[in-house]
């Protein structure tokens, strides 16, 4: 069986310029494609080799920011356990 190369460099013509991409296999064996942003093969090869030496061929995904909907935010608003209701009742106000 032939051993796989760590990456494969290809070029893509976007119409105005040529951009180089590299293919790499991820940890579960899927082939992934990433752009180098370079327009010459020498620059692209140097860029990908630098990534390979740092073991950063596959970029690390950042955790997405959790965005609450208004329904989730206001879910327990008028319940007896709500901080606002506790504070207002502590001041002697009746909430209706």
N, C-alpha and C positions, 0 to 999 in steps of 0.2 A: 504494500500500500504506500502510495506517495504521501510524504508529509506536506501539510499545508503551509504556505508562506504566511508570515504574520499579517501582511496586508497586500493589497493589489492597488496599483495606481492607474487611474484612467483619466481621460480628458473629455470634456463636454463643451461643445460649441454652443454658446448662448445666442449667437447671431452677431453680437457686437465684439465679443472677445471669447477666448478659450479659458475655461476654468478647470482646474484639476480636482478630482475627487479620489477618495480612497475607500476601498471595501475592506471590511474586517469581520471576522466571525466573533459573535458574542459568546458568553459563557454557556448558553444552551445550544450553540451550533447554528444560530441564524446568521445570515449574511447581512451586514448593516453598511450603509453608505453615508459618508460624511464629506463635506466640502473642505478643501484646504484654503480656499480663498486666493490661491496663487495662480498666476497666469503663465508661468514658465515651469517646465518639468523639473529643472534644477532646484528652484525655490520650493516646489511642492514636495520633492523627495527629501530635502533638508528639513522641511516642516514636519513631515510624517515621521522621519527618523528621530527627530527630537521628541515627538510624542511617544514613540515606541520606547525610547530610552527612559522616559519618565513613567512608563506603563500607563499612559493616558490616551490610548487610541480611541477608547469609547468614552465620550464625555459623561460625567456624573450628572444625573438628573437632580435638580433641586426639588425639595418637597413643595407641593403646591400650597398656596396660602388658602386657609379655610375661610370662606366668606359665608356669614350667616344670613339667612333670609329674615325678613321682618317677622314672619310667623315663628321662626325658631327663637328670635331674640325676645319677642313679647309673649312667649308661651305661658309663663307663670306670672304674668304681670299683676293681675287683680286677684290672685289667690292669697289666702291668709299667710302663706310662707314668704311672700314677696317682701323685700327689704323696704320698698316704698310704703306699702300698706302698714308694716310694723312701725315705721317711723311716724307716719301720720297718726296712727291710733295711739302711739305713745305720747303724742302732743295733745291728745284729747280731741282730735278732729274726727268727725263721722264721715266716712266715705260712702256716697250713694251713687 
